[in-house]
Structures are given as structure tokens and as C-alpha cells.
């Protein structure tokens, strides 16, 4: 649009100059007349180029910041249960980013990211912290909400002196409550440890009482987003109207692209039933839906010395391969993380440039490389799309060293 405007201004200026030139030529041709000489046509004044609007993007979605954007506030990360017997959850449809990663026993857990803790609806069941999530958000120093933590996660909290922004339910139960009467999707009661909830009001009260520093200025966005002032990128990859991610034998997540909505609708595998059920937010009965799907593969294995509890370690330092899904299509990508204090960076597959995802809500998962062939689209129901097999093998072999 800006280029069209500048071109229009130049065209108008040129037209004015041509008209002025024609007027002068006509006066010269009439030299024998007694009419007074025509006055000189003034040179057109150059029009200034429009000043582009500054890039002011929402840290988590990449869209332009709205008037209500909580400028200068730390983002908030909330750990949420995903046991099959404890679904449906509450509050996940309001998250700007949702992480899903395998923890012990082959189950997965969620970490929901929010721009503004004041706007967090009732969310839960709140569960304990795991380092494979914490290490991904540590560079952003978010407010980190959870109840309980693994012994490895406790070491991370201590080593990085993260107590100031660690909102831990074991030490202050005033910011959460239990819904002891809750029922799961089958109408059954659930164990007490799966009944804890919180919301923005309770988190804000905790922050005020504990005088938590909730201020932080971010100079970049969580992902590299396509500039919201430009049209979204169009993927030229293979069709991905249906995407299935296998985290373990019993935990799988499926997305179906809704063309009318322009988003991927989420469902999850229910092994007792042997089928998938829509992932519903109990707050509003809405199915979870996302603009972007980011699937990253790496080595995930049990921490040595923690076999009894099967605590899982995700290898981030080597980076790896993955997929990006948008608009019903999928393409392979690569990624790097580096140290705990370095942020996650996506790259195009040949590693020539950082990869920009489109603005919007994002689902991101880190999956064991052993499950790479369990990533399925409707175009290739029995195998992964065009991710070179040698890249998967290379990542797996490297992570075994």
C-alpha cells in the first residue's frame, strides 16, 4: 500500500510537470499574438514519503498491540494437568501460546502462556513444574505458576535464583482453590490433587501481597513473526488438513483444519475408548483452536538417577528438525535453542535464514525423536511428510553421544 501511494504521488507530480511543459509550449507557438505572456508555471513541491508506522507487536502473537496491551508486564506461564481421566481443562482457550510436552509415564502436560495475568480466566487443574517446560521460557523470565515441582526443577529454580517470579502453590495456597466436586468428561470424580484452580484475580493478589516484580520490557517477540503490516506467508508444502502427533503410545494430539475458521481445531486421544475427543475448554465449551502448529523433535529420555520417578530430560542444546503447519499445509523446519538462557529460534530447513511464522495463536510441542514417524497428515497417513529421513537419523544419532 505504501509503495502504491508513493507511486501515485510521483505520477501526479510527473503529470503536473508535463501539463506545465505543454502550457509553456503553447505560449511559445503563439509568438505573433498580442496576448500578454503567460506566467511561468511553478515547479511542483515534492510530497514527503509517508512515515511507516512503528512495529509494535504483541510478544506472544505477533499481532499489532491493542490499546489494552499490558505494556511492560512479564508474560505468565501456567502449568496445567493433561491426564486423560482429568479432562476437560479450563482456561486453555484463552492462552496465546500452548506448550505440550511429554513428562513421566508417557503422559503429557500443558504450559499456557498469557500476556496479561489480570485477564487469565479460571484455569486448571494446576499441576507441578517440569524443567523441560521451564527451560523453554527461562530466557523470558515469566511469572511461573504451578503447584509442586520435580526435584530437577527445584534445582533449576535454585540455580537461577528464580524464587522472585516463581508462584509456587506448595508455599502459598492462597492464590488457588480446590473444586472438590468436579467431574471429568465421563462424569466421574477425580483425585484431590487434580482439583486445583486459579485465575487472574488470585494471581494479582499474590503478586501484590508478595511484592513480586511483574515488570519486564521485551525488545523482541517470543517467535519471529511475519510483520503484521504485511500479508501472512502462504505455505507451499504438502496438504495438512488433518495432523496427528504421537507423544507416546497412549498420548496423541490431533488437529483438523477448519477452513471457515482459518484455524486448526484440537482433539486428543482417549485410549480407553480408542478414539479422539474434541479438546474443550470447560469455561466456555469451546474447542481449542490455533493458527500455528509448531512440532519440534529431539531426544527425550529419563534423567540418569531418576529412573524410579521416570523424570524426563529433553535435549535442547543440539537443536533439531520439525514441522510448521499453517492454513492446512505443512513444511519441514529446523530449530536451535543453545543454553538455558538462549531463546528458541526456528529456521528454514536449509538453515539459510531464521523462519518467521504467521501472527496468531500457537500450539508448540516438543516430541521424542523416536516418535517422529508418528507424525501423520492426511496426505500421508502412514508416514511423515517430506522431512528427509537422514535428518531424523542425524538428530537421533547425535543426541545419543
N, C-alpha and C positions, 0 to 999 in steps of 0.2 A: 504494500500500500504506500509506503514512504517513497519507494522508487517511482511509482506511478505519479505521485504528487510532484516530485522534483521534475520528472519528465514533462508533466503538464505545464509547470511554471516555465521551463525552458522553451517549450513550444509556443507558449503565449508571448514570451519575450521575443522570440525569433519572428513570430507573426507581426508583432508591433514594429520591429525593426524593418521588415520587408515592406509593410504598409507605409512607413515613413519614407523609405527609399523610393517607392513608387510615386509618392506625393512630390518629392523633390524633382524627379524626372519629368513629371508633367509640367512643373513650373518652368523648367528649362526649355521644354518644347514650345512654350508659348512666349518666346522672347519678343515677338513683334507686337504683342498686345500692350494696351495702356493700363492694364490692371496692376495694382500695387503688388510688389513682390511678396510671395508667401513667406510667412515667418518660419524659421528653422524648427524642425521637429525635435523636441528634447529627447536625449538618449534615455531609454528605459532604465529605471532604477532596479538593480539586481535584487531579486527576492531572496531573503535568507532561507537557508535549508532548515526544514523542521528539526527541532531538537528531539532526539529519541527519548522515550520515556525510560527512566532508570529501571534496571532489572531488580525487582523486589519480589522474590519468590518465597512461598511457603516452604519451610525447611523440609517437611515430610512429604508434600505432594507435588511441589514444583509449580503449582498454580500461582497466579498473582495474589499477593497478600490482600485480604479483605480488611475493611475498616476495623473489624473486631479482632484482628490477629493479635495474639499476645506478645507483642514485640519485647524482646529481651528476657523472655521466660525460658527456663530449661524445659526441654521435652520430658515427657513422663513415660516410663516403661512399666507395664503391669504384667506380672506372671499369672497365667490362667490355666486351670486344670483342663485336660482333654481325655480323661479316662472315658471309655465308651459308656460305662454304666453311670457316668455323671453328666452326660449331655442332656439337654442343651445348655450352653453357657449364656451369660448375659453381658451385654456391653460391647461385644466384639464388632458389631456392625458400625460402631462409632469410631473405631480406630482408623487412623490414617495409614498405618503400616501394621501388618500382622506377620509375625515370625512363627514358623512351626519347625521344630527340630526334635529328633529322637532323643529320649532320655533312657533311663534304666528299664530293663524288661521289654524292650521293643516298643513301648508306648511313646507317644509324642506329647509335647506341651506347647502352649502358646505364649508369646510375649507380644502384647499390644502396645503400640506407640501412639501418643497423643501430643498435639501441640500445646493444649491448654488443660491443665489438670482441673480447673474450675468447671470445665464443660464435660468431664467424664461422667457418664450416667452410671447407674448401678452396674457393677462389673464383678464377674466371678464365675465359678468359685476360685478364689485366690489361692495359689499354691506356692511351693517353695522355689527358691532361686537355683539356677544351674549355670555353671561358668560358660557353657557353650553359647548361651544367650548373652550373658553379661559381657563377654569379651567382644561381641559384635557392636555393642552400644557404648562401651567404655570410653572411646575417643570423644564421644558427645557429652559425657558426664551428665546423664539424665537423672532425674529423680527415679529411683528404682524401687518399685512397690512389690512386696512379696511377704509371705508368711513362712518362715523357716528357710533353710538353705543347706546344701550339701557341705561336707567338711572341706572339699576343694574350693567351693565358692566362698566359704568363710576365709580361707587363705587369701583369695583374691581381694576380698573386702579389706582385710588387714594390710596386705602388701601395698595396696594403692590408697590406703587411708581414706576409704570411701564412706566412712560412717556418716559424714555430714549429709550426704544425699541418699543414704540407704534407708528407706522407710520399711522397717522390719517389724512384722506383726508379732514375733515372739517377745519383743521387748516393749511393745506398746499396743495393746489390743483396743485402744480407744478409737483407732481410725478404721476399724472394721467391725462387723457384726455377723452373727450366725442366723441363717434361716433354717431352723431345725425341722421345719415342716415341709421342706422342699421335696419334690418328686422328680424323678428323671423322665426320659422320653417314654419309658414303658409304664410309668405310673408307680414305680417302686421308690421307697425311701432310700436314702444314701447315707453312707457313714458320716459321722460328725465332722471328720477332717475335710470333707468335701462340701461344706455348707457356708464357707466364709465369703463375705462380700464387702465391697467398699464403694465409694463414689467420690465425686469432686468435692462435695461439701466436707466430708470426713478427712480427705487428704489435705484440703486447705486448712482445716482446723489443726491437724497435726503439724503442718508447716509453720503456722503461727505460734503454736504452743512451744515447739522445739526451736523456734527461730532459725529454721532451715534457710540457707541461701538458695533461693529459687531463681536467681538472676544469672543469665549467661547470654552473651552475644555470639551468634553464629555467623560466620563470614562465608559459609557455603551451605549447600543443601545436602541432605543425607545421601541421596543418589545424584549422579549427573543427569539432570533432566533436559529434555528438549526445551528450548526457550519458549515460554508460554506466549510470547509475541509472534511466534512462528507456528505454522500448521504442524500437527503431530506427524511423526515419521510413519511411513507405511512399510510394513514388513514384506519382503519378497520371499520369505521362507515357505515351508510346507504347510498345508492346512492343519489347523489345530482347533477345530470346533469343539472337540472333547479331549481333555488332557487328564491322564491318570498318573499319580505319583505314588510309588510304593516306598514307604519308610521302613517297613518290616513286614513279616508275614501277615500280621493282623491289622496293621495300621496303614491305611491308604487314603489319599485325598483325591477327589475328582472334581474337575471344573468343566462346565459346559458353557460355551459362549452364547450369550443372548444377544442377537443382532439388534433387536429393538431397544434393549437397554444399553448396548455397547460395552458390556462388561461380562466377566466370567462369573457364573454362579457356582457356589461351592457346595459340595456334599462330601460325606465321609463314610467309610466302610464300617459296617456293623457286623462283625464276624459271627455272632450268634445267629443272625438272620441270613448271613451270606449275601447281603446286598448293600446298596448305598442309600443313605437317607440325607435329605437336604440339611445343610448346616444352618440352623435357625437361631436367631437372637431372641431369647425369651422375653426381652424387654418389649419388643415391638412385633414379634412374629415374622420378621423379615429374614429372607435368606441372605447369607453373606455373599457379597459380590465385589469384584476387584477389576480395575482397569489393567493392571500389570501383574503378570506372574513371573517371578524370578526363581529359577531352580538351580542350585549350586551343588556340585558333587565334590566330596573329599573323603579322606579316610576317617572313619569313626570307629573307635574301639574302646574297650574297657580300660580304665586307668589301672596301671600296674599297682598292686597292693590294695585295690578297692574292688576286687572280684566279688566279695560277699554281697555288696550292695549294687554291683554292676554299674558303677558310675561311669558315664561315657565321656570320652575325650574326643573332641572334633579338631582335626588338624587344619589350622587356618594359615600357617606361616608359608606354605608352599603355593597357595592358590589352587587353581584347578579349572575345570571346564563346567559348562552348564547350558541352560536354555533361557531364552526370553520369549514370552508369549504375549501377544497384544493383537486385538482386533481379529481373533480367530486364526492367527498364523503363528509359527514358531521358527526361531533361528538359533543356532548354537552361538555361545559366547564363551569368554574366559573371564577369570576374576583373580584378584590378588587381595591380600589382607596384610601380610607382614607381621609386625609386632602387635602386641595387645593395644598399644596406643595409636596404631595406624588404622585409618578407616578402610572400609570395604570399597574397592574400586572395580567396576565392571569394564571389560574391554571387548572390542570386536574380536572375532575368532582368530584372525591372523595377528592380533596384538599390535596393530599399527596405530591405534588410537583408542582413548577411553570411549566407552559405549554409553550413549545417552538413552535413557528410557523416556517414554512419554509421561506427561503430567498425569497425576491421578492417584487413586488408592492402590497400594501394592501389597501383594502376598509374596513373601520370600521364605524359601525353605532351604535348609542345608541337609543333604541326603548322603548317606553312606555310599561310597563308590560301588560297593557290592550290589547296590540296588539300581544301578544305572540302567540296566536293561528292563527294569520295571517301570521306566518312564514311557508311557504309551500315548499316542494320539490316534484319532480315528482314521488317519491316513495309513498308519502302520500299526495295526492292533497288536502285533506280536513282537515288535522290536522298536527301539528308539529311532527317531528320525535322523537326519543327516549329520549326526555327530560322529566324526571319524573314530572307529573302534580303537585305533592305535593311541588316540589321545586319552581314552579311558584307561587303557592298559598302562600308558606312561604315568598317569597320575597315581594309579594304584601301586605300581612298582616303586615309584619314588617315595610314596608315603610309608612303604614297608621298611625303608632303610633305617 
